[in-house]
Amino acid sequence: MAGLVLGVCCLAGCAPTINLATPEPVKVDVSVRLDVYQKTAPTKAKEEQSSIEVAAGRRLRSGEVQSLKNAGIVGEDRDGYLEIRQKPTDPKYLSYAEGIVSAENADRAYLYLTNAQSQNKPMELVETDYAKLWRDRAFPGEWVQKEDGTWIRK
């Protein structure tokens, strides 16, 4: 028992003194880079939509999107969005294609943002994951953009 008491006293009373003072204050240089990208301007109407409404809109539009892909007018870009690859010469058809692409990209942005928030992941990672999914699902002959930025027909 005496040995135990001696050991406890020595541990409590034998602590070394450590001097933490420095001749100059410690300097820390912290550099931060913050890149902010906004693909589509959020609108109040879009924010009020539910995921079910967005999914229904995408489903209704899917035939038109596929027709534009089959015609080689649009392709899947490396960020998970549609991009017009070959502009139609007819102004009405170009306007139609731009409207379809704009509506689809707005719905995709909402889908990506919702997934990023629920998975607690950066939106860029969610976009990259979906871009790979759309590339993998593309049919032969459709335009897809590789990660390095080059466009190919699958």
KOLPARO-966382 format. One line per field, with one value per residue (C-alpha): x, y, z; chain; residue number from 0. Coordinates in nm, 4 decimals, m for minus. Example, Ala and Ser with C-alpha at 12.3 -4.5 7.8 and 13.67 -1.06 7.14 Angstrom:
# residues 2
u: [1.2300:1.3670]
v: [m0.4500:m0.1060]
w: [0.7800:0.7140]
cadena: [A:A]
num: [0:1]
This chain:
# residues 154
u: [0.0000:0.2897:0.4259:0.0921:0.0712:0.4336:0.3643:0.0531:0.2349:0.5267:0.2956:0.1097:0.4147:0.6740:0.5098:0.7649:0.7182:0.6778:0.7369:0.4976:0.6138:0.7703:0.9850:0.7413:0.3718:0.2893:0.1867:m0.0428:m0.1006:m0.4288:m0.5253:m0.8744:m1.0120:m1.3863:m1.5363:m1.9080:m2.0962:m2.4585:m2.5950:m2.9485:m3.0860:m3.3213:m3.6757:m3.9421:m4.1703:m3.8968:m3.8281:m4.1954:m4.2112:m4.1853:m3.9626:m4.2740:m4.3695:m4.0155:m4.0072:m4.3450:m4.2238:m3.9090:m4.1145:m4.3502:m4.0543:m3.8457:m3.9778:m3.8920:m3.5455:m3.4848:m3.5979:m3.3496:m3.0757:m3.1641:m3.1433:m2.7965:m2.9134:m2.8410:m2.5942:m2.5107:m2.2341:m1.9723:m2.1585:m2.4799:m2.6782:m2.8055:m2.6230:m2.7213:m2.4559:m2.5989:m2.8267:m3.1267:m3.1504:m3.5260:m3.5704:m3.8934:m3.7307:m3.4258:m3.6526:m3.8363:m3.5058:m3.3736:m3.6973:m3.6782:m3.3087:m3.3694:m3.6635:m3.4773:m3.1622:m3.3637:m3.5280:m3.1926:m3.0428:m3.3290:m3.2781:m2.9026:m2.9463:m3.2024:m2.9718:m2.6678:m2.8549:m2.9963:m2.6588:m2.4622:m2.2330:m2.1082:m2.3339:m2.0381:m1.9926:m2.3616:m2.3441:m2.0396:m2.2161:m2.5232:m2.3105:m2.1542:m2.4993:m2.6328:m2.3203:m2.3585:m2.7293:m2.6795:m2.7724:m2.5286:m2.5029:m2.5870:m2.3496:m2.1767:m1.9011:m1.6121:m1.4649:m1.1759:m1.4255:m1.4135:m1.7402:m1.7911:m2.0747:m2.1310]
v: [0.0000:0.2363:0.1817:0.2776:0.5992:0.6886:0.6282:0.8489:1.1308:1.1154:1.1362:1.4314:1.6210:1.5288:1.6979:1.8871:2.2580:2.3372:2.6930:2.7766:3.1353:3.2257:3.5286:3.6277:3.5528:3.2441:3.3371:3.1165:3.1838:3.0323:3.0557:2.9565:2.9219:2.9288:2.8657:2.9318:2.8129:2.8741:2.6799:2.8133:3.1190:2.9950:3.1141:3.1337:2.9071:2.6426:2.6591:2.6008:2.2894:1.9513:1.6699:1.4880:1.7793:1.8042:1.4302:1.4513:1.7373:1.5453:1.2366:1.4346:1.5991:1.2809:1.2004:1.5484:1.5316:1.1925:1.3237:1.6106:1.3648:1.1316:1.4244:1.5126:1.8557:1.8098:1.6079:1.5304:1.7576:1.6641:1.8504:1.6497:1.8986:1.9068:2.1247:2.2237:2.0780:2.1621:2.4637:2.4088:2.6553:2.7034:2.9794:2.8257:2.4841:2.6434:2.8257:2.4993:2.3135:2.5904:2.5817:2.2043:2.2212:2.5123:2.3407:2.0090:2.1736:2.3700:2.0479:1.8698:2.1546:2.1178:1.7390:1.7775:2.0395:1.8267:1.5241:1.7275:1.8606:1.5219:1.3464:1.6369:1.6407:1.9291:1.9901:1.9509:1.5896:1.5163:1.6748:1.4620:1.1455:1.2230:1.3180:0.9709:0.8159:1.0057:0.9144:0.5473:0.5504:0.7279:0.5302:0.4663:0.7735:1.0257:1.3094:1.2885:1.5042:1.3222:1.4467:1.6114:1.8276:1.6504:1.5558:1.2121:1.0163:0.7145]
w: [0.0000:0.0769:m0.2737:m0.4265:m0.2234:m0.3113:m0.6831:m0.6828:m0.5004:m0.7385:m1.0421:m0.9008:m0.7773:m1.0428:m1.3435:m1.5530:m1.6219:m1.9906:m2.1074:m2.3952:m2.4415:m2.7757:m2.8566:m3.1340:m3.1776:m3.3809:m3.7343:m3.9387:m4.3079:m4.4209:m4.7856:m4.8922:m5.2422:m5.2862:m5.6271:m5.6591:m5.9653:m6.0393:m6.3343:m6.3309:m6.1599:m5.8893:m5.9234:m5.6590:m5.8609:m5.8842:m5.5101:m5.4358:m5.6510:m5.4929:m5.6085:m5.7324:m5.9587:m6.0942:m6.1647:m6.3397:m6.5600:m6.6525:m6.7350:m6.9597:m7.1326:m7.1737:m7.5234:m7.6495:m7.4938:m7.6543:m7.9946:m7.9674:m7.8705:m8.1593:m8.4013:m8.2679:m8.1562:m7.7853:m7.5840:m7.2223:m7.0938:m6.8344:m6.5581:m6.5894:m6.7985:m7.1561:m7.4029:m7.7550:m7.9850:m8.3260:m8.3523:m8.5800:m8.8689:m8.8263:m8.5618:m8.4273:m8.3874:m8.2237:m7.9784:m7.9059:m7.8462:m7.6207:m7.4190:m7.3699:m7.2725:m7.0352:m6.8618:m6.8330:m6.6971:m6.4400:m6.3204:m6.3113:m6.1063:m5.8577:m5.8477:m5.7927:m5.5217:m5.3379:m5.3525:m5.2451:m4.9422:m4.8408:m4.8829:m4.7330:m5.0376:m5.2527:m5.5512:m5.7895:m5.6764:m5.7281:m6.0765:m6.1602:m6.0422:m6.2522:m6.5544:m6.5419:m6.5082:m6.8127:m7.0158:m6.9247:m7.0145:m7.3473:m7.6558:m7.9423:m8.1651:m7.8914:m7.8050:m7.4661:m7.3240:m7.1630:m6.8341:m7.0210:m7.2153:m7.5527:m7.7204:m7.8725:m8.0231:m7.8076]
cadena: [A:A:A:A:A:A:A:A:A:A:A:A:A:A:A:A:A:A:A:A:A:A:A:A:A:A:A:A:A:A:A:A:A:A:A:A:A:A:A:A:A:A:A:A:A:A:A:A:A:A:A:A:A:A:A:A:A:A:A:A:A:A:A:A:A:A:A:A:A:A:A:A:A:A:A:A:A:A:A:A:A:A:A:A:A:A:A:A:A:A:A:A:A:A:A:A:A:A:A:A:A:A:A:A:A:A:A:A:A:A:A:A:A:A:A:A:A:A:A:A:A:A:A:A:A:A:A:A:A:A:A:A:A:A:A:A:A:A:A:A:A:A:A:A:A:A:A:A:A:A:A:A:A:A]
num: [0:1:2:3:4:5:6:7:8:9:10:11:12:13:14:15:16:17:18:19:20:21:22:23:24:25:26:27:28:29:30:31:32:33:34:35:36:37:38:39:40:41:42:43:44:45:46:47:48:49:50:51:52:53:54:55:56:57:58:59:60:61:62:63:64:65:66:67:68:69:70:71:72:73:74:75:76:77:78:79:80:81:82:83:84:85:86:87:88:89:90:91:92:93:94:95:96:97:98:99:100:101:102:103:104:105:106:107:108:109:110:111:112:113:114:115:116:117:118:119:120:121:122:123:124:125:126:127:128:129:130:131:132:133:134:135:136:137:138:139:140:141:142:143:144:145:146:147:148:149:150:151:152:153]
